[in-house]
Amino acid sequence: MNLDEASIYVGTYSKYNEGSLFGKWLSLSNYSDKEEFTEACLELHSDETDPELMFQDWEYIPEGLIGECWLSDNFFALRDTLESFSSQEYDAFCSWCTYSNYDISTQDIDDLVATFRDEFVGQYNSEEDYAYELIEETYDLSEFAKTYFDYEKFAHDLFTTDYWFDDSYVFVRR
């Protein structure tokens, strides 16, 4: 999901029903908001009295933010918010969106990002690596006790109940 590269092929239902696929790819990075984008779409199809826009194809736009005849109001707010993310945060957010049950098309973007930041723990090579770090930071075990500690089983328990892991990112279950 790279919202900076998002684009939509914009036609109209009238042209489509007449057998024409006339339209144009519009890059959403050229528009600051939905209103400006819609104005460009209407200008593209100014040969029609009241064009009913049809988004015939799109790229780099997540499911839930676009359909054949609509673009979510949240698209531009989400794109602008994600610009401030580090590449790690951006990738983790994309992973989180794939598996979370939040509706990115309607939920307030600030609330969505705050929830993500509350649930995102960090990037680790494995579940066991996270378990090891958690033990190091949370428990005061002697070096002797650590040699007997089963990090693999501890990680299994953590990720069965309180955490989830995807593509090297750890998240808290809520």
matplotlib code that plots the C-alpha trace (Angstrom):
import matplotlib.pyplot as plt

x = [0.0, 1.8, -0.7, 1.8, 1.6, -2.2, -4.0, -7.4, -8.6, -11.6, -14.3, -18.1, -21.0, -22.5, -19.5, -19.1, -22.7, -22.2, -19.2, -16.4, -13.7, -12.6, -11.0, -7.6, -5.3, -5.2, -2.5, -3.9, -0.6, -1.5, -4.5, -4.6, -8.1, -11.2, -12.8, -9.8, -9.7, -13.4, -13.1, -10.3, -12.5, -15.5, -13.2, -11.9, -15.5, -16.8, -18.2, -21.1, -23.8, -23.8, -21.1, -21.6, -18.0, -16.9, -13.6, -12.7, -9.4, -7.1, -3.6, -2.1, -5.4, -6.4, -9.7, -12.3, -11.2, -12.5, -15.2, -16.4, -18.3, -16.8, -13.6, -13.6, -13.3, -10.6, -8.2, -6.5, -6.4, -4.8, -2.3, -1.3, -1.0, 1.1, 3.6, 4.9, 5.5, 9.0, 9.3, 9.1, 6.0, 4.5, 5.1, 3.8, 0.7, 0.0, 0.4, -1.8, -4.5, -4.6, -5.4, -7.2, -11.0, -11.0, -12.9, -10.3, -13.0, -15.1, -13.1, -11.5, -7.9, -6.5, -8.2, -7.1, -3.5, -3.6, -5.0, -2.3, 0.4, -1.1, -1.0, 2.3, 5.2, 8.1, 9.9, 11.6, 13.1, 10.8, 8.2, 11.0, 13.2, 10.4, 9.9, 13.6, 13.6, 10.5, 12.2, 15.3, 13.4, 10.7, 12.0, 15.1, 16.3, 19.7, 22.0, 21.7, 17.9, 18.0, 19.8, 16.8, 14.1, 12.1, 11.8, 10.1, 7.3, 7.0, 6.7, 4.1, 2.0, 2.5, 1.4, -1.5, -3.0, -1.7, 0.2, 0.2, 3.1, 3.0, 5.9, 8.3, 6.0, 4.7, 1.3, -0.7, -4.1, -7.0]
y = [0.0, 3.1, 5.9, 8.3, 6.3, 5.8, 6.4, 5.9, 5.4, 7.7, 7.2, 7.7, 5.3, 7.1, 6.6, 3.0, 2.2, 3.6, 1.2, 3.7, 3.2, 6.8, 8.1, 8.9, 7.7, 10.4, 10.3, 11.2, 12.7, 15.6, 16.6, 17.9, 16.7, 14.9, 18.1, 19.0, 15.4, 15.4, 18.8, 17.3, 14.3, 16.5, 18.7, 15.6, 14.6, 18.2, 17.0, 15.5, 17.5, 15.7, 13.0, 10.1, 9.1, 5.5, 4.4, 1.6, 0.6, 1.8, 1.1, 1.4, 2.1, -0.3, -2.2, -0.3, 3.1, 2.9, 1.3, 1.6, 4.9, 6.2, 7.2, 7.4, 10.8, 9.2, 8.5, 12.0, 12.3, 8.8, 9.6, 12.9, 11.3, 8.4, 10.9, 11.5, 7.8, 6.2, 3.4, 0.9, 2.4, 2.7, -1.0, -2.0, 0.1, -1.6, -5.0, -4.0, -2.7, -6.0, -8.0, -5.5, -5.2, -1.4, 0.3, 2.6, 4.1, 5.6, 5.6, 8.9, 8.8, 10.3, 7.7, 4.9, 6.0, 6.4, 2.8, 1.5, 3.2, 1.7, -1.8, -1.7, -3.0, -3.1, -5.2, -8.5, -11.4, -13.8, -14.3, -15.9, -12.8, -10.6, -13.1, -12.9, -9.1, -9.0, -11.4, -9.2, -6.0, -7.2, -10.0, -10.0, -13.5, -14.6, -15.8, -19.3, -19.2, -17.8, -21.0, -23.0, -20.7, -22.0, -18.9, -20.8, -22.0, -18.6, -17.0, -19.5, -18.6, -14.8, -15.0, -17.3, -14.9, -11.3, -10.6, -11.3, -11.4, -10.6, -10.0, -9.3, -6.9, -7.5, -6.1, -6.2, -7.9, -5.7]
z = [0.0, -1.2, -1.1, -2.7, -5.9, -5.9, -9.2, -10.6, -14.2, -14.4, -17.0, -16.8, -16.8, -19.8, -22.0, -20.8, -21.6, -25.1, -25.5, -24.9, -22.3, -22.7, -19.5, -18.0, -15.3, -12.6, -9.9, -6.6, -5.5, -7.8, -5.6, -2.0, -1.2, -2.6, -3.8, -6.0, -7.3, -8.1, -9.9, -12.1, -12.9, -13.9, -16.0, -17.8, -18.7, -19.3, -22.6, -20.5, -18.9, -15.6, -15.7, -13.4, -12.6, -12.9, -11.4, -13.9, -12.3, -9.5, -8.1, -4.6, -2.9, -0.1, -0.2, 1.7, 0.5, -3.1, -5.2, -8.8, -8.1, -4.9, -3.1, 0.7, 2.2, 4.4, 1.5, 1.5, 5.3, 5.6, 2.8, 4.4, 7.9, 6.6, 5.1, 8.6, 9.3, 9.2, 6.6, 9.5, 10.9, 7.4, 6.7, 10.1, 9.7, 6.4, 8.0, 10.9, 8.6, 6.8, 9.9, 12.1, 12.1, 11.8, 8.9, 7.4, 5.1, 7.9, 11.2, 12.2, 10.9, 14.1, 16.2, 13.8, 14.0, 17.8, 18.1, 15.7, 17.8, 21.0, 19.5, 17.7, 19.8, 17.3, 14.7, 15.6, 13.7, 15.4, 18.2, 20.2, 19.8, 21.2, 24.1, 24.9, 25.0, 27.1, 29.7, 29.6, 30.2, 32.5, 34.7, 37.0, 36.3, 37.1, 34.3, 35.8, 35.6, 32.0, 30.9, 31.9, 30.7, 27.7, 25.5, 22.7, 25.0, 26.6, 23.1, 22.1, 25.2, 24.5, 20.9, 21.6, 24.0, 24.3, 21.1, 17.4, 14.8, 11.2, 8.7, 11.5, 13.4, 16.9, 18.0, 21.2, 20.9, 22.0]

ax = plt.figure().add_subplot(projection="3d")
ax.plot(x, y, z, "-o")
ax.set_aspect("equal")
plt.show()
